[in-house]
């Protein structure tokens, strides 16, 4: 697999474009590739190819579609080392994160390949039969983000293809390399037109969401962009799945062991350098143990190395792209301007190569601060005190988002009681970031519409069709 030449895949064939755009290594700021910028004509070509391929792919027995998706997972596994290295170069995540994402992608391909939606027989009498079946939608447009560029693409590729749809996929312009290579690598495993990948800028996203030949948009990204996607998709009533932002609370009860819970809270917040929709972005610590947990978090954080993900001892990488770096810097500046106390970090070394910021803990800022109310999507975390259960539940729910949450404590009855009152799509109790192809993932409120994974997620790529049969031929 060559890693110095990047092409799009349209109708099963490599495609280039007149315009290109650079891709950077966020750990060094260096340009590592030039990738095509798709034209509107190329999008039209990809959609036409997908539409032409759809009848045959939809009519292909599901066992064959499942086998093809499983084979994509096998092909990815065979090239895992190359993809992990490339992922670190374009996204910045260290080896452990790259292993988790590439290995998880293989698992997801295989697991989703084992899913199916059998017909549901609602009635079957001597005179009447009623069946509900699940039929593919047509052509799906997928739009993926830069934080988990392979895995979150798989969350769309696998169910779309298993359900019998064809796909036109747009990766983030910040991290297109692995997705382009995946499509190129597996082109021989699928009929031409079934799986197309186009790289491009924001214009490509707008064209894709408005395209009349697209029947569904599956989008992962921030909430404001999701609203634009929803408006654009309304033109022909495209089906949509939107997995959007979050401001996940973590609630720490007074009976925790600070030394044991601190590493778990740290990674709940800072996995993937906090560039994670499901990162814990507000940590509410009971007043009885606030100082002890805070200090244990600070002590643990000092053992974590931030650096180039290509170096073996790196634990956390850089901010993935310069625009995001500038956004994160706004939160540092706002905390400094307002005189908030930094328990750790707080100062960015502007002279350092790459797009790095230090792991930063902010000591009990106001509940109405930007850092608490918004989603920084970077390694700066507010620690907040609480003492009343009703109050902390209200504070945890006082957000436009509802993606995930976690509750931590030895009193399991209290942990579950609190967890069940949190308004979020996934609530982890004494654990965090536990995912499975078999469990539904989606957000409440402005964290999204629909879900991914599980049979519920597979259903999102289908239409429901009910067939009723009058078995009495003498009536016709």
Buried (B, 14 or more C-beta within 10 A) or exposed (E): EEBEEBBBBBBBBBBBBEEBBEBBBBBBEEEBBBBBBBBEEBBEBBBBBBBBBBEEBBEBEBEEBBEBBBBBBEBBBEBBEBBBBBBBBBBBBBBEBBBBBBBBBBBBBBBBBEBBBEEEEEEEEEEEBBBEBBEBBBBBBBBBBBBBBBBBBBBBBBBBBBBBBBBBBBBBBBBBBBBBBBBBBBBEBBBBBBBBBBBBEEEBBBBBBBBEBBBBBBBBBBBEBBEBBBEBBEEEEBBBBBBBBBBBBBBBBBBBEBEEBBBBBBBBBBBBBBBBBBBBBBBBBBEBBBBBBBBBBBEBBEEBEBBBBBEEEBBBBBBBBEEBBEBBBEBBEBBEEEEBEBBBBBEBEEEEEBBBBBBBBBBBBEEEBBBBBBBBBBBBBBBBBBEEBEEBBEBBBBBEBBBBBBBBBEEEEBBBEBBEBBBBBBBBBBEBBEBEBEEBBBBBBBBBBBBBBBEBBBBBBBBEEEEEEEEEEEEE
